[in-house]
């Protein structure tokens, strides 16, 4: 059975063109879906077990069902293409190599939720992907696959491509909506959730690129075939972005549930220079780090990684080899979060910056063990005390780096600086 549900045409010449897509059955699944009822499409996605691929992992069909049935306002679909989590680059490849797959997924999804307008909010730095999507949308409009009465079905759909300005916080769904409306990209207090009050205060579904791109395959083959991939609770395949100290970094699609170490060895070619693993970030920079001992028994699915105290997140695996300074790694991470905090909530605005400054003191050798406790106290005072989960995204990894590699932080105090610097792959 094929496992390249999303990556089948990655790297294939002309795969981004409409002619190529049509020659391989493109938009046939949209035509099939339009002959079903919207409720039948939602039921198919719900039974497939497809979960959001953006990080939260919430069941997609269930999310679609949250839209109010008696609200007379228009409904909108927002495709979250603001892929800014460090280590994550799966959506980029879908948009660059197979943009019409995403567009067909949007057509089907909009029909399912009874929406006539979709927005693709794309990360500002993705200029290349933006131009490809722009061309693909133009092709689809010219062919009549987007617009009025598509496929003579009586269904109308418009797709708007909106480019962000490079703010990490706009990956959070309500900040994305605020930015889309022309406001400062800052999260909203929830409830109300976007399904009740989203874009222009209308019912809105926000889904990740990989989530929407999975829908056409489900419609073509059925929920039961999709559910054959993966595990009982984590169905389907997943696009994993792997980077760091491996021989073959990149994008790999595998059924969920594959052992992490097997994935690193077989797909990513193992650790560089034959070195051992020192640590692994399993789901993007905001997820707690795993030790080599953790890695021995963890599988690439939501439940297994959660049982090891971390999260699958966006599927961004970052491998750190022996010789890497964990403190320096945390410093790089805290610098990113201190820069990207939107500043709306004081525990986050002040806390992340203090965490960065304190970790910087530890790395340069001017801190004491009291400063280590300060970082942990800051993490505890930030997580769960702000409008969105940004502060938790900084607090959780910081806490895990310190608790799982405390000896390395202590070594910095004893050494009055980094004892690993000359071996450190992350050294300046």
Secondary structure, 3 states (H helix, E strand, C coil): CCCCCCCCCCCCCCCCCHHHHHHCCCCHHHHHHHCCCHHHHHHHHHHHCCECCCCCCCEHHHHHCCCCCCCCCCCEEEEEECCCCCCCCHHHHHHHHCHHHHHHHHHHHHHHHCCCEEEEEECCCCHHHHHHHHHHHHHHHHHCCCECCHHHCCCCEEEEEEECCCCHHHHCHHHHHHHHCCCCCCCCCCCCCCCCCCHHHCCEEEEEHHHHHHHHHHHHHCHHHHHCCECCCCECEEEEEEEECECCCEEEEEECCCEHHHHHHHCCCCEHHHCCEEEEECCCCCCCEEEHHHHCCCECCHHHHHHCCCCCCCCEEEEEECCCCHHHHHHHHHHHHHHHCCCCCHHHHHHHHHHHHHHHHHHHCCCCHHHHHHHHHHHHHHCCCCCCCHHHHHHHHHHHHHHHCHHHHHHHHHHCCCCCHHHCCCCC
